[in-house]
Amino acid sequence: MTSAEPVPPAGPRTGEVQASVLAALQLVEDARYRDSRRRRKLQRARVLAERAVADRRLARDQTED
């Protein structure tokens, strides 16, 4: 090797590794955010269904008396 040849890198470039790690963390955060919105929608739907069942039971019980 002469002084005109470039020195090969010792290992992976840290900039590329950091960028991919940051991108992976962003994907995880995005998934958590989307999941929490979905969970809220499911919880709201469950509450509405429970209310509907309770209303039907009350109506049924009132008509039986």
Secondary structure as the mmCIF struct_conf table of DSSP 4:
data_model
#
loop_
_struct_conf.conf_type_id
_struct_conf.id
_struct_conf.beg_label_comp_id
_struct_conf.beg_label_asym_id
_struct_conf.beg_label_seq_id
_struct_conf.end_label_comp_id
_struct_conf.end_label_asym_id
_struct_conf.end_label_seq_id
TURN_TY1_P TURN_TY1_P1 SER A 3 ALA A 4
BEND BEND1 GLU A 5 GLU A 5
HELX_LH_PP_P HELX_LH_PP_P1 PRO A 6 PRO A 9
BEND BEND2 ALA A 10 GLY A 11
HELX_RH_AL_P HELX_RH_AL_P1 THR A 14 GLU A 64
#
